[in-house]
């Protein structure tokens, strides 16, 4: 697998991981969790969103 499809699959993969961390943080907000752990989950999610964005915008490799 190569080219734009590979980049898009990695982007979708990273986006799904980021969405999972975001949902975990929201769930902990709703049930009452430790604020620093909630913040850490949002920071991790932001990192994976950043990776997804980079992969989505990356030019296809040969």
C-alpha positions as CSV (number, residue, x, y, z in Angstrom):
1,X,0.0,0.0,0.0
2,X,1.4,3.4,-1.0
3,X,0.5,6.9,-2.0
4,X,-2.4,8.9,-0.8
5,X,-4.4,5.9,0.4
6,X,-1.7,5.0,3.0
7,X,-1.6,8.6,4.3
8,X,-5.3,8.8,4.6
9,X,-5.5,5.5,6.4
10,X,-2.9,6.6,8.9
11,X,-4.8,9.9,9.3
12,X,-8.1,8.1,10.0
13,X,-6.3,5.7,12.4
14,X,-4.8,8.7,14.4
15,X,-8.2,10.5,14.3
16,X,-9.9,7.4,15.8
17,X,-7.3,7.2,18.6
18,X,-7.8,11.0,19.3
19,X,-11.6,10.6,19.3
20,X,-11.2,7.7,21.8
21,X,-9.1,9.8,24.2
22,X,-11.6,12.7,23.8
23,X,-14.5,10.4,24.6
24,X,-12.7,9.0,27.7
25,X,-12.1,12.5,29.0
26,X,-15.7,13.5,28.4
27,X,-16.8,10.4,30.2
28,X,-14.6,11.2,33.2
29,X,-15.9,14.7,33.3
30,X,-19.5,13.4,33.5
31,X,-18.9,10.8,36.2
32,X,-16.4,13.0,38.1
33,X,-12.8,12.4,37.7
34,X,-9.4,13.8,38.7
35,X,-8.9,17.0,36.7
36,X,-5.2,16.4,35.9
37,X,-6.1,13.0,34.4
38,X,-8.9,14.6,32.3
39,X,-6.5,17.3,31.1
40,X,-3.9,14.7,30.3
41,X,-6.4,12.8,28.1
42,X,-7.3,16.0,26.3
43,X,-3.6,16.7,25.7
44,X,-3.0,13.2,24.3
45,X,-6.0,13.6,22.1
46,X,-4.7,16.9,20.8
47,X,-1.4,15.2,19.9
48,X,-3.2,12.5,18.0
49,X,-5.3,15.1,16.2
50,X,-2.1,16.8,15.2
51,X,-0.6,13.6,13.9
52,X,-3.8,13.0,11.9
53,X,-3.7,16.5,10.4
54,X,0.0,16.0,9.5
55,X,-0.7,12.7,7.8
56,X,-3.8,14.1,6.0
57,X,-1.8,17.0,4.5
58,X,1.4,15.1,3.8
59,X,2.1,14.7,0.1
60,X,2.0,11.1,-1.2
61,X,5.2,9.1,-1.0
62,X,6.5,7.4,-4.0
